[in-house]
Amino acid sequence: MERTVATTTATEPNHTPLARSGRANGRLIFVSNRAPIQHCTNDDGTVERVCSGGGLASALGALAPGRPITWIAAAAGPVERQLAADGTHVALEDGKTVRFVAPARDAYDLFYGTFCNPILWFIQHSMTHRLQRDDLDSEALEAWQRGYLPVNQAFAEAVIDELDADGGRPAVMLNDYHLYAAPLFIRNRRPDATLQHFIHIPWPEPSAWRVLRWPIVQSICEGLLANDSVVFQTDQFARNFIDTCRLYLSDVSVDANNGRITRAGRTTRVWANPVSVDIWRLRRELASPEADRYRRDLALPEGVRTIVRVDRLDPSKNAANGFRAFGRLLERHPEWRGKACFLAFLVPSRDSIPEYRTYMKEVFSASGQVNERFGTKSWTPVTVFHEHNRLQALVAMSMYDVLLVNPTVDGMNLVSKEGPAVNGKSGVLVLSETAGSSAELRAGALMVSPDDIEGAAAALDRALRMEPEERRERVQRLREAIIRHDLRRWFRLLLEDVEGAPSRLLVAPTAGRFAHSGARA
């Protein structure tokens, strides 16, 4: 009987509120493009409210019980646009509310469909070679001026309204690449505001930004430096941000020992705090009767090893190369034919964007080629589940012999933490050295280069052949790292930062004087 609990000694923490400093009962304003809930209209015209899912929503629900939080997010449909127009705050449980922002549709389409995805996403994931744009310069400029800035202004106005309506000084926690310009808009109106910005995706080296016009990158840096703190997934991403400010801005000085950038009399803390997972919530999900059904459906014949991957269908996840590596394994080591299966759980993502549609075709072509070349009537090497089914994928992660996580680059990659946290077979993690999680997990994983097909095939072979003792030792190291810095600690450090008691910064940026053009968002 398989186990889905870690062998690492750990008990579930109690769910009491986190220790606070300064603003013991203060409200938080949490800002992100995506809301924690979504309103769907059924065929009969009734409106159903469903959870959007995602780690951020779970974090706030589990980690800040009793804490008043206003979540500001973009309206996703006509119901939410009307709620935004009416100024309605949607009540959640435990004193939390959602306020929707509804920018003009044309502006939002340029903001999200052109500038954020794919332009910013591809730049920050070092994938500009995949952009399919006839005139990237003109398209980016139009999307920046007519989409990104107006939408950021709309978010900022909503934040300012909330700040003005509150008698205290709620801290504002902004999230990700959608909102780089918003902090400066807020700061110009509310210089006393406490602003923190957590960036979930990678921050590349300065050279990656050269595909955008200089004033746009200047404004991005200025917007972020309007925050009191900017938080990255890894030390390297934080250093890359410092280097980008040095190249694109002037009049910037750095306190290397304390991780601070000072410009025009304002100091911004720059540090790293890698996001993590709620191990105990994951295990509770796996204890459900529905999980048992998936466990039965996914079970393979005795003696057949299972390789699993779980990803959004995003070019940064590098799924096609994962299938090519499995094909190379079967070519080099025919003894695995019929003895190993690859189960891929690929979630549809942004399929209205040309670059994503092109990549989806590449992924299915790569998996199909493996099946065509090596498959038999009784054995299908690769099975792809192309759907939104979170629990099914989680069950698969509890059952793998090998988990392949080989992104081209990733801000973190929570799959690489979820898998070891729930796996019951002492499964081996094969992990890309360019995943943000590699900084924490390399001691227990087999590391690979995302472009090295031969190396990934060799790592898969080694993982499949690994002796039980080494497997147990490696998964123990992985679980210790994940438990040491779990989701609760991630959120506690963010709260301490905005509440005036920042913990030791995790990055010491390179000292030096950095450039600034004075461009304004």
Secondary structure, 3 states (H helix, E strand, C coil): CCCCCCCCCCCCCCCCCCCCCCCCCCCEEEECCCCCEEEEECCCCCEEEEECCCHHHHHHHHHCCCCCEEEEEECCCHHHHHHHHHCCEEECCCCEEEEEECCCHHHHHHHHHHHHHHHHHHHHCCCHHHCCCCCHHHHHHHHHHHHHHHHHHHHHHHHHHHHHHCCCCCEEEEECHHHCCHHHHHHHHCCCCCEEEECCCCCCCHHHHHHCCHHHHHHHHHHHHCCCEEEECCHHHHHHHHHHHHHHEEEEEEECCCCEEEECCEEEEEEECCCCCCHHHHHHHHCCHHHHHHHHHHCCCCCCEEEEEEEECCHHHCHHHHHHHHHHHHHHCHHHCCCEEEEEEEECCCCCCHHHHHHHHHHHHHHHHHHHHHCECCECCEEEEECCCHHHHHHHHHHCCEEEECCCCECCCCHHHHHHHHCCCCCEEEEECCECCHHHHCCCCEEECCCCHHHHHHHHHHHHHCCHHHHHHHHHHHHHHHHHCCHHHHHHHHHHHHCCCCCCCCCCCCCCEEEECCCCC
